[in-house]
Every structure is written in structure tokens, then in C-alpha cells.
Amino acid sequence: MAIHRLLQQAAYSPEEVRILASAYEDCLSKLNIADSTDPMAETVAKKIIEAARSGIRNPARLVERALAELQVPKSG
């Protein structure tokens, strides 16, 4: 999973890692990306981590921020 590899270089608590991984998986699902080796999966991971660096810890907000950064229109 791309996000776990990237998180090895950062200092996050186990709970924060769980939150970031959850947001990452949710974001991949929303983008219909099933293959974690897809280059877009790594881009998603980086966007989730960028959002977390700004202080966001809510998984739904992390997903929302990542999708906005990727310029994916909101559904609904």
C-alpha cells in the first residue's frame, strides 16, 4: 500500500496512521482505483499526507481535501 511506504518517513502515531490509511482507502474507492500499484494511488497517498500535515485528522475531511486537490468534482 503506497501510503504505508510514505508514512515510514514521517512521525505519526499508530492512531494517526490508521486514520490516514482509512482515508487513503476511501479515496481510492471513490476514484475506483483497485490497484495500489497504479501511479494515481501514490498521488492520492501524497495528497492525504499533505492534508494531514495541515492538521486535518478527520478521515472524511482528508478525503474531501485530497479529492479537491486532485480536482475531482463532488458527487451528490
N, C-alpha and C positions, 0 to 999 in steps of 0.2 A: 504494500500500500504506500503510495507516494508520500502521503502526509507523515507517516511514521518515520520514514527516512529523513525527511526535512526537519522533523521535530527533534531528532537526535542531536542537532546542532544548537538547540535552544534549551533554556531552563524553564520548563513548565512542570507543574505538579501533576501527579497521576490523574487527578480530577480534571485539570485543565486539558490534559492530553485526551481524556475520554470525551470531553465537550468538543474539542476541535475535530477529533476523529468522527464523532457523530455528525457534526455539521458538514464535514467533508463528504461522508457517505450520503447524506441527504441531498447535498448539492449535486453530486454525481447522478443520483437517482432522478432529480428534477431535469437534468440535462440528458438523460437516457444514455449515460456512459457506463457500460458494464465492465469494460476492460481497464483495469488500473494501470496498464502499461500504455494506454492511449496518451499521447502528449498533452491533450487537454486536461487529463486527470492531474498532471503535475501543475499545470497552470491554476487549476481550481485549488489545489493544496496551497500554493503560494498566496492566492487571494485570501483564503481562510486565515492563514498565518498573518498576513498583513493586517487584516481586520482585527485579529486578536492583539496584535502589537499596539493597536489604537485603544485598547482597553475593553473591547467587547468580549463578553463571556457567555452571552445568551446564544444558544445554538441557532435559533431561528433568525436572530439579527445577524449572526455571522454568515448564514446562507444568503440572506437578503443583500448584505453588503457585497459578498462575492459575486452574486448574480448581477448586481448593479455595475460592478467593476467590469464584468465580462459583457456588459451591455445586453443582457438577456431581458426581454420585456416581462413584466409581472403578468402572471396568469390570474384569471378570475375577474 
